[in-house]
């Protein structure tokens, strides 16, 4: 298993957008980012999702990439990881995607 760096695929979508003053149907997009994935110790890692629900996280992906609007899924093909994104936290020099 490759420890670092990992290439992850971020799936994102927007429900709608405004173009020229009109509502336009949203789009789905795929973004490739580099970083490091680490599993989280079970039993003590909880984060809050967009709705404010507390969710137990199973892993964290560390990257310098800024958060992608509407991101909902993280995939790392070489490790067989395909998980829903719980939250994406931004810090001064990096961001962390919790899955």
URHUDA-V912449 format. One record per pair of residues at least 12 apart in sequence whose ideal C-beta (glycine too) atoms are under 6 Angstrom apart, sorted by the first residue. I is the first residue (numbers start at 0). J is the second residue. Records with the same first field share a line. If there is no record, write none. Layout:
# URHUDA-V912449
I=J / J
This chain:
# URHUDA-V912449
3=35
4=33
5=36 / 75
6=33
7=32 / 60 / 73 / 75
8=29 / 31 / 74
9=30 / 67 / 70
10=72
11=28 / 67 / 69 / 70
12=25 / 27 / 69
13=25 / 69
30=67
32=62 / 64
34=60 / 61 / 62
35=61
36=58 / 60 / 75
37=59
38=58
39=56 / 58 / 59
44=56
46=85 / 86 / 97
48=85
54=85
56=85 / 97
58=98
59=95 / 97
60=96
61=93 / 95
62=94
63=93
66=87 / 89 / 94
70=84
71=84
73=96 / 98
82=98
84=96 / 98
85=97
